[in-house]
């Protein structure tokens, strides 16, 4: 059961990368996409973690809301 849950999580995360347009914007360059994700992780390790999470959460919520319209 845990394997199925993990697979579902990975598929959903990949869907978020596609939904953000990163596949097209990077011409499906996975090294670039990984670099972007690593940069985001580095920002989250900085002193501004709370502010950054709040900003990104709001942007994500707006994007989900726009899709529903």
DRENDO-156429 format. One record per atom (N, C-alpha, C): residue number from 1; residue in three letters; x, y, z. Coordinates in Angstrom, 2 decimals. Example, Ala and Ser with C-alpha at 12.3 -4.5 7.8 and 13.67 -1.06 7.14 Angstrom:
<atoms>
{atom 1,'ALA',{13.19,-5.69,7.80}}
{atom 1,'ALA',{12.30,-4.50,7.80}}
{atom 1,'ALA',{13.20,-3.30,7.80}}
{atom 2,'SER',{12.85,-2.25,7.08}}
{atom 2,'SER',{13.67,-1.06,7.14}}
{atom 2,'SER',{12.90,0.03,7.87}}
</atoms>
This chain:
<atoms>
{atom 1,'UNK',{0.81,-1.20,0.00}}
{atom 1,'UNK',{0.00,0.00,0.00}}
{atom 1,'UNK',{0.86,1.27,0.00}}
{atom 2,'UNK',{1.96,1.26,0.78}}
{atom 2,'UNK',{2.82,2.43,0.83}}
{atom 2,'UNK',{3.46,2.72,-0.52}}
{atom 3,'UNK',{3.76,1.67,-1.24}}
{atom 3,'UNK',{4.36,1.84,-2.57}}
{atom 3,'UNK',{3.38,2.55,-3.51}}
{atom 4,'UNK',{2.12,2.19,-3.44}}
{atom 4,'UNK',{1.09,2.81,-4.28}}
{atom 4,'UNK',{0.92,4.29,-3.91}}
{atom 5,'UNK',{0.94,4.59,-2.61}}
{atom 5,'UNK',{0.83,5.98,-2.15}}
{atom 5,'UNK',{2.02,6.80,-2.63}}
{atom 6,'UNK',{3.21,6.22,-2.55}}
{atom 6,'UNK',{4.42,6.92,-3.00}}
{atom 6,'UNK',{4.36,7.18,-4.50}}
{atom 7,'UNK',{3.91,6.19,-5.26}}
{atom 7,'UNK',{3.79,6.34,-6.71}}
{atom 7,'UNK',{2.81,7.45,-7.03}}
{atom 8,'UNK',{1.68,7.48,-6.35}}
{atom 8,'UNK',{0.69,8.53,-6.57}}
{atom 8,'UNK',{1.27,9.90,-6.26}}
{atom 9,'UNK',{2.01,10.00,-5.15}}
{atom 9,'UNK',{2.63,11.27,-4.77}}
{atom 9,'UNK',{3.61,11.74,-5.86}}
{atom 10,'UNK',{4.42,10.85,-6.36}}
{atom 10,'UNK',{5.40,11.22,-7.39}}
{atom 10,'UNK',{4.70,11.66,-8.69}}
{atom 11,'UNK',{3.63,10.99,-9.05}}
{atom 11,'UNK',{2.88,11.38,-10.25}}
{atom 11,'UNK',{2.27,12.77,-10.05}}
{atom 12,'UNK',{1.71,13.02,-8.88}}
{atom 12,'UNK',{1.12,14.33,-8.61}}
{atom 12,'UNK',{2.17,15.43,-8.63}}
{atom 13,'UNK',{3.35,15.16,-8.07}}
{atom 13,'UNK',{4.42,16.16,-8.08}}
{atom 13,'UNK',{4.89,16.45,-9.50}}
{atom 14,'UNK',{5.00,15.42,-10.31}}
{atom 14,'UNK',{5.35,15.62,-11.72}}
{atom 14,'UNK',{4.30,16.44,-12.43}}
{atom 15,'UNK',{3.03,16.22,-12.08}}
{atom 15,'UNK',{1.95,17.01,-12.65}}
{atom 15,'UNK',{2.06,18.48,-12.30}}
{atom 16,'UNK',{2.52,18.76,-11.09}}
{atom 16,'UNK',{2.69,20.16,-10.68}}
{atom 16,'UNK',{3.79,20.84,-11.50}}
{atom 17,'UNK',{4.84,20.11,-11.78}}
{atom 17,'UNK',{5.92,20.65,-12.61}}
{atom 17,'UNK',{5.39,20.97,-14.00}}
{atom 18,'UNK',{4.59,20.08,-14.55}}
{atom 18,'UNK',{3.99,20.32,-15.86}}
{atom 18,'UNK',{3.00,21.48,-15.80}}
{atom 19,'UNK',{2.18,21.53,-14.75}}
{atom 19,'UNK',{1.17,22.57,-14.60}}
{atom 19,'UNK',{1.82,23.96,-14.52}}
{atom 20,'UNK',{3.00,24.02,-13.90}}
{atom 20,'UNK',{3.72,25.29,-13.78}}
{atom 20,'UNK',{4.32,25.74,-15.12}}
{atom 21,'UNK',{4.30,24.85,-16.11}}
{atom 21,'UNK',{4.85,25.20,-17.42}}
{atom 21,'UNK',{6.35,24.99,-17.53}}
{atom 22,'UNK',{6.94,24.34,-16.53}}
{atom 22,'UNK',{8.39,24.19,-16.54}}
{atom 22,'UNK',{8.89,23.26,-17.65}}
{atom 23,'UNK',{8.09,22.31,-18.04}}
{atom 23,'UNK',{8.51,21.39,-19.09}}
{atom 23,'UNK',{8.72,22.16,-20.40}}
{atom 24,'UNK',{7.73,22.97,-20.75}}
{atom 24,'UNK',{7.83,23.75,-21.99}}
{atom 24,'UNK',{8.87,24.86,-21.89}}
{atom 25,'UNK',{8.89,25.55,-20.75}}
{atom 25,'UNK',{9.81,26.68,-20.60}}
{atom 25,'UNK',{11.27,26.26,-20.61}}
{atom 26,'UNK',{11.55,25.04,-20.21}}
{atom 26,'UNK',{12.93,24.55,-20.18}}
{atom 26,'UNK',{13.23,23.60,-21.33}}
{atom 27,'UNK',{12.28,23.46,-22.23}}
{atom 27,'UNK',{12.42,22.51,-23.34}}
{atom 27,'UNK',{12.71,21.11,-22.81}}
{atom 28,'UNK',{12.01,20.75,-21.73}}
{atom 28,'UNK',{12.12,19.44,-21.08}}
{atom 28,'UNK',{13.55,19.11,-20.68}}
{atom 29,'UNK',{14.31,20.13,-20.28}}
{atom 29,'UNK',{15.69,19.93,-19.82}}
{atom 29,'UNK',{15.63,19.62,-18.33}}
{atom 30,'UNK',{15.78,18.38,-17.99}}
{atom 30,'UNK',{15.60,17.94,-16.61}}
{atom 30,'UNK',{16.68,18.47,-15.68}}
{atom 31,'UNK',{17.86,18.74,-16.21}}
{atom 31,'UNK',{18.91,19.33,-15.38}}
{atom 31,'UNK',{18.51,20.75,-14.96}}
{atom 32,'UNK',{17.89,21.48,-15.87}}
{atom 32,'UNK',{17.43,22.84,-15.55}}
{atom 32,'UNK',{16.30,22.77,-14.52}}
{atom 33,'UNK',{15.36,21.85,-14.71}}
{atom 33,'UNK',{14.25,21.72,-13.77}}
{atom 33,'UNK',{14.78,21.35,-12.39}}
{atom 34,'UNK',{15.71,20.42,-12.32}}
{atom 34,'UNK',{16.30,20.05,-11.04}}
{atom 34,'UNK',{17.02,21.25,-10.42}}
{atom 35,'UNK',{17.73,22.00,-11.25}}
{atom 35,'UNK',{18.41,23.21,-10.76}}
{atom 35,'UNK',{17.44,24.21,-10.16}}
{atom 36,'UNK',{16.29,24.39,-10.82}}
{atom 36,'UNK',{15.27,25.28,-10.29}}
{atom 36,'UNK',{14.76,24.80,-8.92}}
{atom 37,'UNK',{14.52,23.51,-8.82}}
{atom 37,'UNK',{14.03,22.95,-7.57}}
{atom 37,'UNK',{15.08,23.05,-6.46}}
{atom 38,'UNK',{16.34,22.83,-6.81}}
{atom 38,'UNK',{17.42,22.98,-5.84}}
{atom 38,'UNK',{17.56,24.42,-5.37}}
{atom 39,'UNK',{17.36,25.35,-6.27}}
{atom 39,'UNK',{17.40,26.78,-5.91}}
{atom 39,'UNK',{16.27,27.11,-4.93}}
{atom 40,'UNK',{15.09,26.58,-5.20}}
{atom 40,'UNK',{13.96,26.79,-4.29}}
{atom 40,'UNK',{14.26,26.18,-2.92}}
{atom 41,'UNK',{14.83,25.00,-2.90}}
{atom 41,'UNK',{15.18,24.34,-1.63}}
{atom 41,'UNK',{16.20,25.18,-0.86}}
{atom 42,'UNK',{17.16,25.76,-1.58}}
{atom 42,'UNK',{18.16,26.60,-0.92}}
{atom 42,'UNK',{17.50,27.83,-0.30}}
{atom 43,'UNK',{16.54,28.42,-1.00}}
{atom 43,'UNK',{15.81,29.57,-0.44}}
{atom 43,'UNK',{15.08,29.18,0.82}}
{atom 44,'UNK',{14.51,27.98,0.83}}
{atom 44,'UNK',{13.77,27.53,2.01}}
{atom 44,'UNK',{14.69,27.26,3.20}}
{atom 45,'UNK',{15.95,27.02,2.92}}
{atom 45,'UNK',{16.92,26.82,4.00}}
{atom 45,'UNK',{17.44,28.14,4.56}}
{atom 46,'UNK',{17.10,29.24,3.93}}
{atom 46,'UNK',{17.59,30.56,4.36}}
{atom 46,'UNK',{16.74,31.08,5.52}}
{atom 47,'UNK',{17.05,32.29,5.95}}
{atom 47,'UNK',{16.34,32.91,7.07}}
{atom 47,'UNK',{14.94,33.37,6.72}}
{atom 48,'UNK',{14.62,33.44,5.45}}
{atom 48,'UNK',{13.32,33.96,5.03}}
{atom 48,'UNK',{12.33,32.85,4.68}}
{atom 49,'UNK',{12.48,31.70,5.28}}
{atom 49,'UNK',{11.65,30.54,4.96}}
{atom 49,'UNK',{10.16,30.85,5.06}}
{atom 50,'UNK',{9.73,31.43,6.17}}
{atom 50,'UNK',{8.30,31.71,6.38}}
{atom 50,'UNK',{7.73,32.61,5.32}}
{atom 51,'UNK',{8.43,33.69,5.02}}
{atom 51,'UNK',{7.96,34.64,4.00}}
{atom 51,'UNK',{7.89,33.99,2.63}}
{atom 52,'UNK',{8.90,33.21,2.30}}
{atom 52,'UNK',{8.94,32.57,0.99}}
{atom 52,'UNK',{7.82,31.55,0.84}}
{atom 53,'UNK',{7.60,30.76,1.88}}
{atom 53,'UNK',{6.51,29.78,1.83}}
{atom 53,'UNK',{5.16,30.46,1.67}}
{atom 54,'UNK',{4.96,31.55,2.38}}
{atom 54,'UNK',{3.70,32.29,2.27}}
{atom 54,'UNK',{3.50,32.81,0.86}}
{atom 55,'UNK',{4.53,33.39,0.29}}
{atom 55,'UNK',{4.46,33.94,-1.07}}
{atom 55,'UNK',{4.15,32.83,-2.08}}
{atom 56,'UNK',{4.89,31.74,-2.01}}
{atom 56,'UNK',{4.69,30.64,-2.96}}
{atom 56,'UNK',{3.33,29.97,-2.76}}
{atom 57,'UNK',{2.89,29.85,-1.51}}
{atom 57,'UNK',{1.58,29.24,-1.25}}
{atom 57,'UNK',{0.48,30.08,-1.90}}
{atom 58,'UNK',{0.54,31.39,-1.73}}
{atom 58,'UNK',{-0.48,32.28,-2.32}}
{atom 58,'UNK',{-0.49,32.17,-3.85}}
{atom 59,'UNK',{0.69,32.16,-4.43}}
{atom 59,'UNK',{0.76,32.02,-5.89}}
{atom 59,'UNK',{0.16,30.69,-6.35}}
{atom 60,'UNK',{0.48,29.63,-5.63}}
{atom 60,'UNK',{-0.05,28.32,-5.97}}
{atom 60,'UNK',{-1.55,28.25,-5.81}}
{atom 61,'UNK',{-2.06,28.82,-4.74}}
{atom 61,'UNK',{-3.51,28.83,-4.51}}
{atom 61,'UNK',{-4.23,29.60,-5.61}}
{atom 62,'UNK',{-3.64,30.73,-6.03}}
{atom 62,'UNK',{-4.24,31.49,-7.14}}
{atom 62,'UNK',{-4.24,30.68,-8.43}}
{atom 63,'UNK',{-3.16,29.97,-8.68}}
{atom 63,'UNK',{-3.07,29.16,-9.91}}
{atom 63,'UNK',{-4.11,28.05,-9.88}}
{atom 64,'UNK',{-4.29,27.39,-8.73}}
{atom 64,'UNK',{-5.32,26.36,-8.63}}
{atom 64,'UNK',{-6.71,26.97,-8.82}}
{atom 65,'UNK',{-6.93,28.15,-8.24}}
{atom 65,'UNK',{-8.23,28.80,-8.37}}
{atom 65,'UNK',{-8.51,29.20,-9.82}}
{atom 66,'UNK',{-7.48,29.68,-10.51}}
{atom 66,'UNK',{-7.64,30.08,-11.92}}
{atom 66,'UNK',{-8.02,28.87,-12.79}}
{atom 67,'UNK',{-7.47,27.71,-12.46}}
{atom 67,'UNK',{-7.79,26.50,-13.22}}
{atom 67,'UNK',{-9.25,26.08,-13.04}}
{atom 68,'UNK',{-9.80,26.36,-11.88}}
{atom 68,'UNK',{-11.19,25.99,-11.61}}
{atom 68,'UNK',{-12.17,26.87,-12.37}}
{atom 69,'UNK',{-11.74,28.08,-12.71}}
{atom 69,'UNK',{-12.63,29.03,-13.42}}
{atom 69,'UNK',{-12.80,28.68,-14.87}}
</atoms>
